[in-house]
């Protein structure tokens, strides 16, 4: 899987590889693994005001703006402002 998706940023590639390894080990069913891979591979078109979350979904918030160097300034639901690389965030799941 890593060879097929080598063009993904390293953080996303690690998550995809982990999901496929869990599927092979029998921890994840095929449908769940496919959902994870599709979600991570989807090109995130993040814009100001978009709801975002970390790749593992441990933190959620709102995108504030893209900085000059391409990193993203975002505010967590707890109110903390953080800076992240675009490949470390993805659109939040609906209803979260």
Secondary structure by P-SEA (a helix, b strand, c coil): cccccccccaaaaaaaaaaaaaaaaccccaaaaaaaaaaaaccccccccbbbbcccccbbbbbcccccccbbbbbcccbbbbbbcccccccccccc
